[in-house]
Amino acid sequence: MNKAFVKETDHDDADDLPEIQTLPAGVKNYITADGYRALNDELMHLMNTERPEVVSVVSWAASNGDRSENGDYIYGKKRLREIDRRIRFLTRRLAEAEVVDPAQQPNRDQVFFGATVTYCPADGEDTTVTIVGVDEAEPLAGRISWISPVARALLRAHVGDTVSLRTPAGIQELDILDVEYPDP
């Protein structure tokens, strides 16, 4: 059938979407060993389990004949594009990743990548965050990216220091109460 009558294109629309988590130019992709392992596990699951299952469904749906109104085929192709896009993203991120082991940090009283920091804003409650890589950040779980504004304010500070954090509401002072690293 002529492509003028079906909604298929020669290019992958999913590739036109911007990357979800981009790194600033010239910035290394630091990641903890646990974060690297989690991304690698996701990549292996997509390649070895999920993608073959979807390919099987798409093949079965394609063998049924008319593809223009075949929901299994249309959804399967869309899901296959999503999986392939995520595989490409993970492959690139893992290739660029620089694994850092925070347990090997010699200056354990200073804030560096991988540190768990407890701080107190002048007008609030104590907050504990762990500084991790961009791909493993979960702010609601207390895991913040090392390039986030809070992490940038905390980096290189010592226990007892007061650092300034620029927020939309103005400058906020943060008192560093504790710095911890995983045991080696």
NUGU-860909 format. One line per 4 residues: number of its first residue (from 1); their letters; for each residue y, z, x of N, C-alpha, C. Coordinates in steps of 0.05 Angstrom, whole numbers, always signed. Atoms other than C-alpha are relative to their C-alpha. Layout:
N
NUM = a = Y/Z/X/Y/Z/X/Y/Z/X | ...
***
This chain:
184
1 = mnka = -24/+0/+17/+0/+0/+0/+25/+0/+18 | -25/+2/-15/+70/-15/+24/+14/+27/+1 | -13/-26/-2/+108/+45/+51/+25/+3/-17 | -23/-2/+18/+166/+28/+5/-7/+14/-26
5 = fvke = +8/-12/+26/+125/+56/-53/-12/+28/+3 | +10/-27/-4/+100/+120/-22/+19/+17/+17 | -18/-17/-14/+135/+180/+7/-12/+9/+27 | +10/-6/-27/+107/+175/+78/+20/-14/+19
9 = tdhd = -18/+11/-20/+148/+163/+140/-15/-2/+26 | +12/+3/-26/+132/+143/+211/+4/+24/+18 | -5/-23/-18/+161/+207/+241/-6/+26/-15 | +6/-26/+11/+146/+280/+231/+25/+15/-6
13 = dadd = -25/-14/+8/+201/+314/+191/+1/+28/+11 | +0/-27/-11/+180/+382/+218/+12/+1/+28 | -11/+0/-26/+201/+360/+287/+31/-1/+0 | -28/+2/+2/+272/+350/+263/+13/+28/-4
17 = lpei = -10/-26/+5/+279/+424/+247/+7/+14/+26 | -7/-14/-25/+314/+468/+299/-21/+21/+6 | +18/-21/-8/+272/+517/+338/+10/+26/-12 | -8/-25/+13/+272/+585/+304/+11/+20/+21
21 = qtlp = -8/-20/-20/+278/+627/+367/+7/-14/+26 | -8/+14/-24/+317/+591/+420/+11/+20/+20 | -11/-16/-22/+335/+621/+487/+26/-13/+10 | -24/+12/-12/+404/+612/+517/-7/-15/+25
25 = agvk = +6/+17/-23/+407/+560/+572/+0/+18/+25 | +2/-14/-26/+386/+587/+640/-12/+27/-2 | +12/-26/+3/+353/+649/+612/-30/-1/+1 | +29/-1/-3/+282/+666/+631/-13/+12/-26
29 = nyit = +14/-10/+24/+231/+680/+576/-18/+23/+9 | +15/-24/-7/+211/+751/+596/-17/+9/-24 | +18/-9/+21/+152/+779/+557/-18/+21/+12 | +19/-20/-10/+106/+840/+562/-28/-12/-1
33 = adgy = +28/+9/-1/+32/+831/+575/-12/+0/-29 | +10/-1/+28/+17/+853/+503/+12/-23/-17 | -13/+22/+14/+67/+802/+476/-12/-27/+7 | +12/+25/-9/+37/+746/+518/-28/-3/-12
37 = raln = +27/+0/+12/-33/+765/+494/+1/-7/-30 | -3/+6/+29/-10/+764/+421/+6/-29/-5 | -7/+29/+3/+22/+695/+428/-24/-18/+6 | +23/+15/-8/-39/+669/+464/-23/+2/-21
41 = delm = +20/-4/+22/-86/+698/+410/+7/-17/-24 | -9/+16/+23/-44/+664/+356/-5/-30/+6 | +5/+28/-8/-48/+598/+394/-29/-8/-2 | +29/+5/+0/-123/+602/+402/-11/+0/-29
45 = hlmn = +8/+0/+28/-132/+620/+328/+8/-25/-14 | -9/+25/+13/-90/+561/+306/-17/-24/+9 | +14/+23/-11/-126/+512/+352/-30/+0/-6 | +29/-2/+2/-197/+538/+344/-10/+6/-29
49 = terp = +9/-7/+26/-200/+562/+272/+16/-14/-22 | -16/+10/+23/-142/+543/+226/+3/-30/+0 | -4/+29/+0/-129/+472/+249/-26/-15/-8 | +24/+14/+8/-202/+450/+245/-7/+3/-30
53 = evvs = +5/-4/+29/-208/+480/+174/+18/-19/-16 | -18/+17/+14/-146/+442/+151/-7/-30/+4 | +9/+28/-5/-170/+377/+184/-24/-7/-18 | +23/+4/+17/-235/+385/+146/+8/-5/-29
57 = vvsw = -9/+3/+28/-200/+393/+79/+15/-26/-3 | -15/+25/+2/-153/+334/+93/-20/-24/+1 | +20/+22/-2/-213/+290/+113/-15/-3/-27 | +14/+1/+26/-250/+309/+49/+18/-11/-22
61 = aasn = -18/+9/+21/-188/+298/+6/+6/-30/+4 | -5/+28/-5/-175/+230/+39/-23/-17/-9 | +23/+15/+9/-246/+208/+23/-2/-3/-30 | +1/+1/+29/-233/+220/-51/+15/-24/-12
65 = gdrs = -13/+24/+10/-191/+157/-56/+30/+3/+0 | -29/+1/+3/-120/+155/-83/+14/+25/+12 | -13/-22/-14/-77/+198/-37/+27/+7/-11 | -28/-4/+10/-11/+192/-74/+2/+24/-18
69 = engd = -1/-23/+18/-28/+246/-125/-22/+21/+6 | +21/-18/-9/-81/+284/-86/+13/+24/+13 | -13/-25/-10/-53/+355/-78/-12/+11/+25 | +13/-10/-25/-105/+375/-26/+8/-16/+24
73 = yiyg = -8/+17/-22/-87/+316/+16/+29/+4/+8 | -28/-3/-5/-12/+323/+10/+6/+27/+12 | -5/-26/-11/-11/+398/+21/-13/+3/+28 | +14/-1/-25/-63/+392/+77/+15/-13/+23
77 = kkrl = -16/+14/-21/-21/+341/+115/+25/+16/+7 | -23/-16/-5/+40/+384/+107/-7/+25/+17 | +9/-24/-15/+3/+446/+132/-9/-8/+28 | +8/+9/-27/-26/+406/+190/+25/-5/+17
81 = reid = -25/+4/-15/+45/+386/+211/+12/+27/+9 | -10/-27/-6/+66/+460/+208/-16/+12/+23 | +17/-11/-21/+6/+481/+250/+5/-14/+26 | -4/+15/-25/+17/+426/+301/+27/+8/+12
85 = rrir = -27/-8/-10/+91/+445/+306/-2/+28/+13 | +3/-27/-12/+73/+518/+318/-16/+0/+26 | +16/+2/-25/+20/+499/+370/+18/-10/+22 | -19/+10/-21/+73/+458/+408/+19/+21/+9
89 = fltr = -19/-22/-7/+122/+516/+404/-13/+21/+17 | +14/-21/-15/+72/+568/+428/-8/-10/+28 | +8/+10/-26/+47/+523/+484/+24/-1/+19 | -24/+0/-16/+118/+513/+509/+9/+28/+8
93 = rlae = -9/-28/-5/+135/+587/+503/-18/+14/+20 | +18/-13/-18/+73/+610/+539/+2/-12/+28 | -3/+13/-26/+84/+559/+595/+26/+10/+14 | -26/-10/-11/+156/+585/+604/+0/+30/+5
97 = aevv = +0/-30/+0/+137/+659/+597/-3/+11/+28 | +2/-15/-25/+147/+706/+654/-8/+29/-8 | +11/-26/+8/+103/+767/+643/+11/+22/+18 | -11/-23/-14/+135/+833/+663/-16/+24/-9
101 = dpaq = +15/-25/+6/+95/+898/+667/+19/+23/+3 | -19/-23/-1/+142/+955/+649/-12/+25/+13 | +13/-24/-12/+91/+1006/+674/+4/+0/+31 | -5/+1/-29/+106/+982/+746/+29/+5/+8
105 = qpnr = -28/-4/-5/+180/+998/+740/+4/+25/+18 | -3/-24/-18/+198/+1044/+800/+23/+18/-9 | -23/-17/+8/+266/+1068/+772/-4/+8/-29 | +7/-8/+27/+240/+1105/+711/+22/+15/-15
109 = dqvf = -22/-14/+14/+306/+1140/+695/+22/-20/-7 | -20/+21/+6/+343/+1073/+687/-12/-19/-20 | +9/+18/+21/+339/+1024/+629/-4/-28/+11 | +7/+28/-7/+304/+958/+646/-18/-11/-22
113 = fgat = +18/+13/+19/+260/+909/+608/-25/+17/-4 | +25/-15/+6/+202/+945/+573/+5/+29/-5 | -5/-28/+3/+236/+1012/+570/+2/+7/-30 | -4/-11/+26/+234/+1055/+508/+24/+19/+3
117 = vtyc = -25/-15/-4/+304/+1084/+500/+7/+15/-26 | -10/-15/+22/+329/+1139/+455/+30/+4/+5 | -29/-2/-3/+404/+1137/+444/+12/+11/-26 | -14/-11/+23/+454/+1169/+397/+28/-11/-1
121 = padg = -28/+8/+3/+517/+1136/+371/+17/+25/-5 | -18/-23/+3/+577/+1183/+369/+0/+10/-29 | -2/-8/+28/+575/+1184/+293/-26/-3/-16 | +25/+5/+14/+501/+1177/+277/-24/+16/+10
125 = edtt = +25/-13/-7/+428/+1197/+285/-12/-13/+25 | +14/+11/-23/+384/+1188/+346/-16/-25/-8 | +15/+24/+5/+353/+1119/+350/-17/-6/+24 | +18/+7/-22/+293/+1098/+392/-7/-30/-3
129 = vtiv = +7/+28/+0/+282/+1025/+411/-15/-6/+26 | +14/+10/-23/+237/+988/+459/+11/-28/+6 | -12/+25/-7/+267/+930/+497/-23/-19/+9 | +23/+18/-4/+218/+871/+494/+11/-29/+1
133 = gvde = -8/+28/-1/+218/+795/+499/+8/-11/-27 | -10/+13/+24/+249/+748/+448/-22/-5/-20 | +22/+7/+17/+182/+727/+420/-15/+24/-12 | +15/-24/+10/+157/+798/+408/+19/+20/-13
137 = aepl = -19/-18/+12/+220/+829/+379/-5/+4/-30 | +2/-8/+28/+214/+866/+312/+20/+22/-4 | -21/-21/+2/+280/+902/+300/-6/+22/-20 | +6/-21/+20/+255/+939/+238/-21/+19/+11
141 = agri = +20/-17/-12/+198/+967/+280/+10/+13/+26 | -11/-12/-24/+245/+988/+336/-5/-15/+26 | +5/+17/-23/+227/+931/+383/+22/-22/+1 | -23/+18/-1/+291/+894/+403/-2/-19/+24
145 = swis = -1/+20/-21/+300/+831/+445/+18/+9/+22 | -16/-7/-23/+326/+841/+515/+27/-14/+1 | -26/+14/+0/+382/+791/+500/+17/+8/-24 | -15/-9/+23/+405/+828/+437/+25/+16/+10
149 = pvar = -23/-15/-9/+474/+861/+440/-6/+30/+7 | +6/-28/-6/+445/+932/+437/-15/+2/+27 | +15/-1/-25/+395/+918/+493/+18/-6/+24 | -18/+6/-22/+449/+886/+536/+18/+23/+7
153 = allr = -16/-24/-5/+492/+948/+527/-16/+22/+15 | +17/-22/-11/+434/+994/+546/-10/-7/+28 | +12/+7/-26/+407/+955/+606/+16/+11/+24 | -10/-11/-25/+418/+987/+674/+13/+28/-3
157 = ahvg = -11/-26/+4/+443/+1052/+643/-21/+21/+8 | +17/-23/-6/+414/+1120/+663/+1/+20/-22 | +0/-22/+19/+395/+1181/+622/+26/+15/+4 | -25/-14/-2/+460/+1217/+606/+25/-17/+0
161 = dtvs = -23/+19/+0/+504/+1155/+610/+9/-5/-29 | -11/+9/+25/+549/+1133/+554/+8/-29/+4 | -6/+28/-2/+553/+1058/+542/+15/-9/-24 | -16/+11/+22/+598/+1016/+499/-14/-24/-12
165 = lrtp = +12/+22/+15/+571/+969/+446/+22/-12/-18 | -20/+14/+16/+617/+917/+416/-13/-9/-26 | +10/+7/+26/+604/+911/+341/+22/-13/-16 | -22/+11/+17/+641/+875/+285/+19/+21/-9
169 = agiq = -18/-22/+9/+669/+943/+265/+16/+11/+23 | -15/-10/-23/+695/+955/+335/-19/+10/+22 | +16/-10/-22/+671/+988/+399/-14/+26/-9 | +15/-24/+7/+616/+1040/+389/-12/+11/+26
173 = eldi = +11/-14/-24/+596/+1091/+442/-28/+10/-5 | +28/-9/+3/+522/+1104/+453/-7/+18/+24 | +9/-19/-21/+496/+1165/+491/-30/-4/+5 | +29/+4/-7/+430/+1152/+528/-12/+28/+3
177 = ldve = +13/-26/+0/+385/+1211/+513/-26/+1/+17 | +26/+0/-14/+318/+1189/+542/-8/-29/+6 | +11/+26/-8/+285/+1131/+578/-29/+4/+8 | +29/-2/-6/+209/+1122/+579/-12/-27/+5
181 = ypdp = +15/+24/-6/+161/+1071/+607/-30/+6/-5 | +29/-5/+3/+86/+1062/+594/-11/+11/+27 | +13/-10/-24/+41/+1099/+643/-14/-23/+15 | +13/+21/-15/+16/+1055/+700/-31/+1/-1
***
